[in-house]
Amino acid sequence: MPQSVADDSERYIARGIAHVKLATPVRAPITVSFVLMPRFTMLAFTSAIEPLRVANQLTEQVLFKWRIHSESGAPITCSNGVPLLPDAPLSEALASDYVLVCGGVEPDAGCSAELTDWLRKQ
C-alpha cells in the first residue's frame, strides 16, 4: 500500500531545530532495505540508519526511505539483547536502491539459504 507524502514526512523526517535548505528539491528519495541477521550489532545498524535520518531532518525533505527486514518478519534480537520489530519479512521486501545487511557476532550461524538466495537475486 503506497504511503502519502504526509505519511512519508511523518515517518522519515524527524523534528529538530537545525535545518539546511537544498538549492534544488530532491526528485525521488533513495530507498534502502536493511536486513537484520540474528544477533546483529546495534552499533552497525544505528551507524547506518542514523545518517539517513539526520539528512532528512536537516533538509526537511525525504532524501532517504528505508524498510527493515528480518528473514521471517518476526522481532529479532540484537547482540545486546534488545529486540527490534522489522517492517516485513524478506519475502515482502520491495525493490530498493541499496541493501544493507547487518550481521553480528556469529554471522555464519544466521546466514540461511533463504537469505543468501535473496541476496544473490538483489
MARMI-315271 format. One record per atom (N, C-alpha, C): residue in one letter; x, y, z. Coordinates in steps of 0.05 Angstrom, whole numbers, padded with zeros to 5 digits, always signed. Example, Ala and Ser with C-alpha at 12.3 -4.5 7.8 and 13.67 -1.06 7.14 Angstrom:
2
A+00264-00114+00156 A+00246-00090+00156 A+00264-00066+00156 S+00257-00045+00142 S+00273-00021+00143 S+00258+00001+00157 
END
This chain:
122
M+00017-00023+00000 M+00000+00000+00000 M+00018+00025+00000 P+00016+00042-00020 P+00033+00066-00021 P+00026+00086+00001 Q+00047+00098+00011 Q+00043+00118+00032 Q+00039+00146+00019 S+00025+00163+00033 S+00022+00190+00023 S+00046+00206+00030 V+00049+00230+00018 V+00071+00247+00024 V+00071+00255+00053 A+00047+00260+00064 A+00044+00267+00093 A+00054+00244+00110 D+00047+00219+00103 D+00057+00196+00118 D+00087+00194+00117 D+00098+00198+00093 D+00127+00197+00090 D+00141+00218+00107 S+00130+00242+00107 S+00142+00263+00124 S+00141+00256+00153 E+00119+00245+00161 E+00115+00236+00189 E+00135+00214+00197 R+00139+00195+00179 R+00157+00173+00185 R+00186+00179+00182 Y+00193+00194+00161 Y+00222+00196+00154 Y+00234+00223+00162 I+00219+00243+00169 I+00231+00269+00176 I+00226+00274+00205 A+00248+00272+00221 A+00246+00277+00250 A+00245+00307+00255 R+00232+00315+00276 R+00232+00343+00283 R+00259+00351+00295 G+00268+00375+00290 G+00293+00384+00300 G+00296+00414+00295 I+00316+00426+00307 I+00319+00455+00305 I+00338+00463+00283 A+00356+00445+00274 A+00375+00452+00254 A+00365+00444+00227 H+00368+00462+00207 H+00358+00457+00180 H+00377+00469+00160 V+00379+00455+00137 V+00396+00465+00115 V+00378+00463+00090 K+00374+00486+00077 K+00358+00486+00053 K+00375+00477+00029 L+00364+00458+00013 L+00378+00450-00011 L+00371+00469-00034 A+00390+00473-00051 A+00386+00491-00074 A+00364+00481-00093 T+00364+00455-00096 T+00343+00442-00113 T+00330+00420-00098 P+00303+00417-00101 P+00290+00396-00086 P+00297+00368-00097 V+00295+00348-00081 V+00302+00321-00089 V+00278+00310-00105 R+00284+00297-00127 R+00263+00286-00144 R+00251+00261-00132 A+00268+00242-00125 A+00259+00217-00113 A+00278+00208-00091 P+00267+00199-00069 P+00285+00191-00047 P+00300+00165-00054 I+00323+00162-00042 I+00339+00137-00044 I+00327+00118-00024 T+00321+00093-00034 T+00309+00073-00016 T+00330+00053-00007 V+00329+00046+00018 V+00348+00027+00030 V+00333+00005+00044 S+00340-00020+00039 S+00330-00042+00054 S+00351-00051+00074 F+00344-00051+00099 F+00362-00061+00120 F+00353-00090+00126 V+00372-00109+00124 V+00366-00136+00131 V+00382-00142+00156 L+00367-00150+00177 L+00379-00155+00203 L+00382-00185+00207 M+00406-00194+00213 M+00411-00222+00218 M+00409-00226+00248 P+00404-00251+00257 P+00403-00257+00285 P+00429-00247+00299 R+00425-00235+00322 R+00446-00224+00339 R+00462-00202+00324 F+00449-00187+00307 F+00462-00165+00293 F+00472-00145+00314 T+00492-00130+00306 T+00503-00110+00325 T+00488-00084+00322 M+00478-00073+00344 M+00463-00048+00344 M+00481-00026+00333 L+00506-00027+00340 L+00525-00005+00330 L+00525-00004+00300 A+00527-00027+00287 A+00527-00027+00257 A+00501-00016+00246 F+00479-00024+00257 F+00453-00016+00248 F+00449+00014+00252 T+00453+00024+00276 T+00449+00052+00281 T+00469+00070+00266 S+00493+00060+00262 S+00513+00076+00247 S+00505+00079+00218 A+00489+00060+00208 A+00480+00061+00180 A+00454+00077+00177 I+00436+00075+00196 I+00409+00087+00192 I+00408+00116+00202 E+00423+00123+00223 E+00422+00150+00234 E+00430+00172+00215 P+00452+00168+00199 P+00458+00189+00180 P+00436+00194+00159 L+00420+00174+00152 L+00398+00178+00134 L+00376+00194+00148 R+00370+00188+00173 R+00350+00203+00188 R+00358+00232+00191 V+00384+00236+00198 V+00393+00263+00203 V+00393+00280+00177 A+00400+00267+00154 A+00399+00281+00128 A+00370+00290+00122 N+00351+00273+00127 N+00323+00280+00123 N+00315+00303+00142 Q+00323+00301+00167 Q+00316+00322+00186 Q+00328+00349+00179 L+00353+00349+00172 L+00367+00374+00166 L+00356+00388+00142 T+00348+00373+00122 T+00338+00385+00097 T+00308+00388+00097 E+00295+00376+00116 E+00266+00376+00117 E+00253+00365+00092 Q+00267+00345+00081 Q+00258+00331+00057 Q+00263+00301+00061 V+00248+00285+00047 V+00252+00256+00047 V+00273+00250+00026 L+00298+00251+00035 L+00320+00244+00017 L+00324+00214+00016 F+00318+00201+00039 F+00321+00172+00042 F+00296+00160+00054 K+00289+00137+00045 K+00268+00120+00056 K+00281+00093+00063 W+00270+00080+00083 W+00282+00054+00090 W+00260+00035+00100 R+00266+00009+00097 R+00250-00012+00109 R+00269-00031+00122 I+00259-00043+00143 I+00275-00061+00159 I+00264-00089+00157 H+00281-00108+00151 H+00272-00136+00147 H+00288-00155+00164 S+00274-00176+00173 S+00287-00199+00184 S+00277-00222+00166 E+00290-00245+00167 E+00283-00266+00149 E+00253-00273+00151 S+00243-00276+00175 S+00215-00284+00179 S+00196-00261+00183 G+00206-00237+00189 G+00189-00214+00195 G+00183-00213+00225 A+00191-00233+00240 A+00186-00233+00269 A+00207-00215+00282 P+00201-00206+00307 P+00220-00190+00321 P+00247-00205+00322 I+00268-00189+00320 I+00295-00201+00320 I+00311-00188+00342 T+00327-00203+00356 T+00342-00194+00379 T+00371-00188+00370 C+00381-00164+00378 C+00408-00157+00371 C+00428-00169+00392 S+00453-00165+00387 S+00473-00177+00404 S+00473-00168+00433 N+00461-00144+00438 N+00459-00134+00465 N+00433-00142+00479 G+00417-00158+00465 G+00392-00169+00477 G+00367-00152+00472 V+00370-00130+00458 V+00347-00112+00453 V+00332-00123+00428 P+00306-00128+00431 P+00291-00137+00407 P+00282-00114+00390 L+00281-00119+00364 L+00272-00098+00345 L+00251-00110+00327 L+00230-00095+00321 L+00208-00104+00305 L+00212-00095+00276 P+00217-00113+00257 P+00221-00106+00229 P+00195-00097+00216 D+00197-00084+00193 D+00174-00076+00178 D+00161-00100+00163 A+00178-00118+00155 A+00167-00141+00139 A+00188-00163+00137 P+00179-00187+00129 P+00198-00209+00124 P+00212-00204+00097 L+00234-00219+00092 L+00248-00216+00067 L+00230-00221+00043 S+00211-00240+00046 S+00193-00247+00024 S+00176-00223+00015 E+00173-00203+00032 E+00157-00179+00025 E+00174-00154+00020 A+00200-00158+00016 A+00218-00136+00011 A+00212-00123-00015 L+00210-00097-00016 L+00206-00082-00040 L+00232-00077-00054 A+00231-00070-00080 A+00256-00063-00094 A+00267-00038-00081 S+00293-00037-00078 S+00306-00014-00066 S+00332-00008-00080 D+00342+00016-00075 D+00367+00025-00088 D+00391+00011-00075 Y+00390+00007-00049 Y+00412-00005-00034 Y+00401-00026-00014 V+00417-00047-00010 V+00411-00067+00011 V+00434-00067+00030 L+00429-00063+00055 L+00450-00065+00076 L+00443-00088+00095 V+00462-00106+00097 V+00458-00129+00115 V+00474-00124+00141 C+00460-00124+00163 C+00473-00120+00189 C+00476-00147+00202 G+00501-00156+00202 G+00508-00182+00214 G+00513-00178+00243 G+00526-00197+00255 G+00531-00195+00283 G+00555-00211+00292 V+00554-00220+00316 V+00577-00233+00328 V+00581-00262+00318 E+00560-00274+00306 E+00562-00300+00294 E+00548-00301+00268 P+00558-00287+00247 P+00543-00284+00222 P+00538-00311+00208 D+00557-00330+00211 D+00553-00356+00198 D+00528-00370+00208 A+00523-00368+00234 A+00500-00382+00246 A+00474-00371+00235 G+00472-00346+00228 G+00447-00334+00219 G+00444-00332+00189 C+00463-00342+00175 C+00463-00340+00145 C+00450-00364+00133 S+00424-00362+00128 S+00408-00385+00117 S+00409-00385+00087 A+00400-00407+00076 A+00398-00410+00047 A+00378-00389+00035 E+00356-00384+00050 E+00337-00364+00041 E+00350-00336+00039 L+00365-00328+00059 L+00379-00302+00058 L+00399-00301+00036 T+00416-00321+00033 T+00436-00319+00012 T+00424-00320-00016 D+00402-00336-00020 D+00388-00336-00046 D+00376-00308-00051 W+00364-00296-00031 W+00352-00270-00034 W+00373-00249-00041 L+00396-00250-00028 L+00417-00231-00033 L+00428-00234-00062 R+00431-00259-00071 R+00440-00264-00099 R+00421-00251-00119 K+00395-00252-00113 K+00375-00240-00132 K+00377-00210-00132 Q+00386-00198-00110 Q+00387-00169-00109 Q+00410-00159-00126 
END
